[in-house]
Amino acid sequence: MQVIYKYPIDPIPDQVLTVHGGIRFLDIAVQRGQVCIWVLKEKESDWPRDLRIRIIGTGHNIPDEILLEWHYWKTLHMLEGSLVLHVFVNMPHLIGRK
């Protein structure tokens, strides 16, 4: 059985999210000031998977590896739009399509 899970994450440049089971990213958004990722995953699974996420602010340098090997996912607006963050993932095939 599959379930939608929410994972709060910090708006920091480089992080790893460990999720158990096969997953597909559904969305990333700011909910009540907290950056959250929603994924579709197997409800009961012990198979761990590390997902790398890069968050880069507007005006900050983007490393070449990000442009060449990562996939742009979404732009987030925080603090009433005064902080704009751009999210990249290294597993684009896991991003759900609308």
Secondary structure, DSSP 8 states (H G I E B T S, - for coil): -EEEEEEEE---SEEEEEEES-EEEEEEEEETTEEEEEEEEESS---EEEEEEEEEETTS---HHHHHH-EEEEEEEEGGGTEEEEEEES-GGGB---
